[in-house]
Structures are given as C-alpha cells and as structure tokens.
Amino acid sequence: MKLKQLNGLIAFWKVAEHKGFSSAAAELEVSPSALSQTIRQLETRLGVRLLNRSTRSVSLTEAGEAYLARVGPALGQVVEAGEELNVMQGRPAGTLRLNAARVSIAMVLQHRLAGFFQEHPQVHIELTNDEGFVDIVERGFDAGIRLGESIQQDMVAVPLGGPVTMAVVGSPDYLKRVPAPRHPNDLVRHNCVRFRGPGSGTIYKWEFEVDGRPVEYEVQGSLTISDSLFGLDAALEGVGLVYTFEALAAPLVKAKRLTRVLTRFSPTFPGFYLYYPSRHDQPTKLKALIEFVGRSAK
C-alpha cells in the first residue's frame, strides 16, 4: 500500500457527515472546490464513485456507504486519539466555529471571550452572527448560543446564566408626545418597533404576563427590524417603544435616556444556553469551552 492512498479519507468522511461540501469545507478550513477535487482524486485512486453530486445535494453511492461503514469508525478513533493527546498535554487547539444571535453575543458571550483565550491561547473562535435559528450540524458549526426555548430537544445545552426578564422602553421625548401605556392593551395607540425573524419571516409578538397568564400582542409600528440590538438605538432616537431584554435596557434607564413602561406585566424566560450535538467524540476545543462556560456561569 502506498502512503498517498490515505489522502482524502478525512475529506470524504466529513462530506458524508455534513451531507454537503460547504459546511464540510468550513470545518476543514479549505474551499469547497479544493475539497471536491480531493474527493475526486480519492475516487480515481479507488476506481469507484463514492458520492452522487447534484447542484442541490450530495449523497453516498452504494459503494460510498460500504466504504464509509469500514473507514468511518477508524477515522473517528484516529481523531479522538489526537484529541486525547491534546488533553494530556493540556492544550486544546484549533478553530471552534460558533453560531449566535448578536444579542446573545452581547449579553452572555462577549465578556467571557478574553478569559477563555487566556486559558486556551491555541484555540481560535470563528463567530458567526445569525439572528435566525440555524441547523448547526448541517452548517458545520461546533456549537451555538440561543435562548433555551428555541433549542432543539436533541441538543445538549449548558446554561450561560439565569432567566432573563423582558422590558418595554421608550425615550422621554417620545413619551412626552404619546402618554405612557398603563396596560398592554394601550399599545394600540403606540408606535412599536417590531422584530421580524430572519429565518421564519414572521413578526415577533410581544408577550406579557396578564392576570397570571402569558398573553401575546400583535403590535403595530412604522419600523420593522431584523437586528434585535438596533431596537434600542431606535428607541433612543424617539421612534417609539421597543421590546427588549431588561439587562440591555437597564443602563440606559438608569442614565434616564430611556424610560421603562409596563413593568408589572414583564415576563421572564429561560436564559441563554450554549448548545451542541450529543456526540461521544466531542473535540477537545469544544470540551474546553463547555468546561469554561460551566465554571463562569456559577
């Protein structure tokens, strides 16, 4: 057997795992075209087609399925062995791909990054901002950060803090023009900054606790956004009321730049979580992040 016969095995394994070239290429830090060429070379050496390719999908051929069944477990053991060596030497390394909404980055991740890098200087984090919920496995991410209520049940979730409370705020100038609402029903007379989910395309309904039960309100307004942090900027400019996280609004309320309304109706939700696929062979770099956020959340 010649040494070059082993070339391309990891490439094939990852494309099969991700069922596509783009996310596999991102994990391996190569271009999709380079990855495709590597697999074509592997197929040429083996003398058999391993993948069925189309413009929309990638699937295993019968020969590809049989080959993966033989080499997949062995490759997993090879990667796991390398990760265990990193653990023994106390040095997690490599690129960790995370997906998170901008608001979750601001609230629970940003202030943790410096400490994590000090402990693990050989780990590089590639952080992608996505306001909508994405399939982190399909897109080739190691983990994601979202509110607990939006995480799929087949994921493992680690809390990044306690529950979060919502708040409705507006600028003092706006509330001089339009009397402050005393009940969520009064929102029909207000210009509300609405949020449209980039993934679902639906307008987010404002939720309140009314008479001990959750009630959703379909608000109206002249501005609809898809960046949740921009809502505070709009409120500061006097555009209207915004529904946001209490922790984000609190410094601006304290500085009297914004005024909070409908406080007694504000609901509380499960907080933010780091979530990832349930696997036995978690990369050392991900294990390091899980352990770090677990300690920092206490």
C-alpha positions in Angstrom: 0.0 0.0 0.0 1.3 3.5 -0.9 1.1 6.3 1.6 -0.9 8.5 -0.8 -3.8 6.0 -0.7 -4.8 7.5 2.6 -5.2 11.0 1.2 -8.7 12.2 1.1 -10.2 9.9 3.7 -10.9 12.7 6.2 -12.3 14.8 3.4 -14.7 12.0 2.3 -15.7 11.3 6.0 -16.6 15.0 6.6 -18.5 15.4 3.4 -20.5 12.3 4.3 -21.1 13.6 7.8 -22.3 17.0 6.7 -24.1 15.8 3.5 -22.5 18.6 1.6 -19.3 20.3 0.6 -19.8 23.9 2.0 -20.1 23.0 5.7 -17.5 20.3 5.5 -15.1 22.7 3.8 -15.7 25.2 6.5 -14.9 22.7 9.2 -11.7 21.6 7.4 -10.8 25.2 6.6 -10.5 24.6 2.8 -12.5 25.8 -0.1 -15.4 23.7 -1.4 -13.7 23.4 -4.8 -10.5 22.1 -3.2 -12.4 19.6 -1.1 -14.3 18.4 -4.2 -11.1 17.9 -6.0 -9.6 15.9 -3.1 -12.5 13.5 -3.2 -12.4 13.2 -6.9 -8.7 12.2 -6.6 -9.7 9.6 -3.9 -12.4 8.2 -6.2 -9.9 8.0 -9.0 -7.4 6.1 -6.8 -10.1 3.7 -5.6 -11.6 3.3 -9.0 -15.2 3.8 -7.8 -17.6 6.7 -7.3 -18.3 7.4 -3.7 -20.7 10.3 -3.9 -23.6 11.3 -6.0 -23.4 15.0 -6.7 -26.1 17.4 -7.9 -26.5 21.2 -7.7 -28.6 20.9 -4.6 -27.5 17.8 -2.7 -24.8 15.2 -2.1 -25.5 11.6 -1.2 -23.5 8.4 -0.8 -23.4 5.8 -3.5 -23.8 2.2 -2.5 -20.0 1.8 -2.7 -19.7 5.0 -0.7 -21.9 3.7 2.1 -20.0 0.5 2.3 -16.6 2.3 2.3 -17.8 4.8 5.0 -19.0 1.9 7.2 -15.5 0.5 7.2 -13.3 3.6 7.4 -15.6 5.9 9.4 -15.2 4.3 12.8 -11.4 4.0 12.3 -11.1 7.7 11.4 -13.2 8.7 14.4 -10.8 6.8 16.6 -7.8 8.5 15.0 -9.3 11.9 15.5 -10.3 11.0 19.1 -6.7 9.8 19.8 -5.3 13.1 18.7 -7.8 15.0 20.8 -6.8 12.9 23.9 -3.2 13.7 23.3 -4.1 17.4 23.3 -5.9 16.9 26.6 -2.9 15.0 28.1 -0.7 18.0 27.1 -3.2 20.4 28.4 -3.5 22.4 25.2 -6.8 22.3 23.3 -6.2 23.8 19.8 -7.8 24.5 16.5 -10.8 26.5 15.2 -14.0 26.4 17.1 -17.0 27.5 15.0 -19.8 29.1 16.9 -23.2 30.5 15.7 -25.1 33.0 17.8 -27.5 35.9 17.6 -26.0 39.3 18.1 -28.0 39.9 21.2 -26.7 36.7 22.8 -23.2 37.6 21.9 -23.6 41.0 23.6 -25.3 39.6 26.7 -23.5 36.3 27.6 -20.5 35.7 25.4 -18.6 38.9 24.7 -17.4 39.4 28.3 -16.3 35.7 28.5 -14.0 35.7 25.5 -10.9 37.3 27.0 -10.8 34.9 29.9 -11.3 31.9 27.6 -8.5 32.9 25.3 -6.2 33.5 28.3 -6.8 29.9 29.4 -6.7 28.4 25.9 -4.4 30.6 23.7 -4.2 27.9 20.9 -7.9 27.9 20.3 -9.3 30.2 17.6 -13.0 31.0 17.7 -14.8 31.8 14.4 -18.0 33.5 15.5 -20.9 33.8 13.0 -23.8 36.2 13.8 -27.2 34.8 12.9 -30.4 36.4 14.1 -32.4 33.4 12.9 -32.2 29.8 14.2 -29.9 27.6 12.1 -29.1 23.9 12.0 -25.6 24.0 13.4 -24.9 20.4 12.4 -25.9 21.0 8.7 -24.0 24.3 8.6 -20.8 22.8 10.1 -20.8 24.7 13.4 -19.4 23.1 16.6 -21.9 24.9 18.9 -24.5 27.7 19.0 -25.9 30.1 21.6 -29.6 30.8 21.8 -32.4 31.3 24.3 -33.4 28.0 25.9 -36.9 27.9 24.5 -35.6 27.8 20.9 -33.1 25.0 21.2 -34.0 21.6 19.7 -34.6 18.8 22.1 -31.9 16.5 20.6 -29.2 19.1 21.6 -27.1 19.2 24.8 -27.5 22.6 26.4 -25.3 24.3 29.1 -26.7 27.4 30.8 -24.9 30.7 30.4 -26.6 32.5 33.2 -30.1 32.6 34.8 -33.5 33.5 33.5 -34.0 36.8 31.5 -36.7 39.4 32.0 -38.1 41.4 29.2 -38.8 45.2 29.2 -40.6 47.8 27.2 -38.8 51.1 26.9 -39.1 54.4 25.1 -37.3 57.7 25.1 -38.6 60.5 27.4 -39.1 62.6 24.3 -41.4 60.0 22.7 -43.4 59.6 26.0 -44.0 63.3 26.1 -45.7 63.1 22.7 -47.6 59.9 23.4 -48.8 59.1 27.0 -47.2 56.0 28.5 -49.2 52.8 28.3 -50.7 51.6 31.6 -51.7 48.2 30.2 -50.6 46.1 27.2 -53.9 46.9 25.6 -52.8 50.5 25.4 -50.1 49.6 22.9 -52.6 50.0 20.0 -52.1 53.8 20.4 -48.3 53.5 20.2 -45.6 53.2 17.5 -43.9 49.9 18.4 -40.6 48.8 16.9 -41.3 45.4 15.5 -38.9 42.5 15.0 -39.1 40.1 12.0 -37.3 36.8 12.5 -34.8 36.4 9.6 -35.4 32.6 9.5 -39.1 32.3 9.9 -40.0 35.7 8.3 -42.7 36.2 11.0 -43.2 39.3 13.1 -42.4 38.6 16.8 -45.4 39.1 19.1 -44.8 40.9 22.3 -45.6 38.7 25.3 -46.7 39.8 28.7 -48.0 38.4 32.0 -51.6 39.5 32.3 -53.6 38.2 35.3 -51.1 35.5 35.9 -51.0 34.1 32.4 -49.0 34.7 29.2 -50.7 36.9 26.6 -49.3 37.7 23.2 -49.9 41.1 21.5 -49.5 41.7 17.8 -48.2 45.3 17.8 -48.1 47.8 15.0 -45.4 50.4 14.1 -43.6 52.3 11.4 -40.3 50.4 11.8 -39.6 46.7 11.5 -36.1 45.4 12.1 -34.2 42.1 12.0 -31.3 43.1 14.3 -32.6 43.0 17.9 -29.9 45.3 19.2 -30.9 48.1 16.8 -34.2 48.4 18.6 -32.6 50.2 21.4 -31.0 52.7 19.0 -34.4 53.4 17.5 -35.9 53.9 20.9 -33.1 56.3 21.9 -33.9 58.3 18.7 -37.6 58.6 19.8 -39.0 56.4 17.1 -41.3 54.5 19.5 -41.4 51.8 22.1 -39.2 48.7 21.9 -39.5 45.3 23.5 -36.1 44.2 24.7 -34.1 42.5 27.4 -34.2 44.2 30.8 -30.4 43.7 31.2 -29.7 45.6 28.0 -32.1 48.4 28.8 -31.1 48.9 32.4 -28.0 51.1 32.0 -30.0 53.4 29.6 -32.9 53.6 32.0 -30.6 54.3 34.9 -29.0 57.1 32.9 -32.5 58.4 32.2 -32.0 58.1 28.4 -34.9 55.7 28.3 -38.0 55.2 30.4 -39.4 51.8 31.2 -43.1 51.2 31.0 -45.5 48.2 31.7 -43.0 46.9 34.3 -45.6 44.9 36.2 -46.5 42.9 33.1 -42.9 42.0 32.1 -42.4 38.2 31.6 -39.4 36.2 32.4 -38.0 33.4 30.2 -35.3 30.7 30.4 -31.9 32.3 29.7 -29.3 31.8 27.1 -27.6 28.4 26.6 -24.5 27.1 24.8 -25.8 24.1 22.8 -24.1 21.4 20.7 -24.8 17.9 19.2 -24.8 15.0 21.5 -21.7 13.0 20.5 -19.2 10.8 22.2 -16.2 12.2 20.4 -16.5 15.9 21.3 -13.4 17.9 20.1 -11.1 19.0 22.9 -11.5 22.6 21.9 -15.3 22.3 22.4 -14.8 20.4 25.7 -12.6 23.3 26.9 -15.3 25.9 26.1 -18.1 23.8 27.7 -16.0 23.5 30.9 -15.1 27.2 30.9 -18.7 28.5 30.4 -19.8 26.0 33.0 -17.5 27.5 35.6 -18.2 31.1 34.6 -22.0 30.6 34.8 -21.8 29.7 38.5 
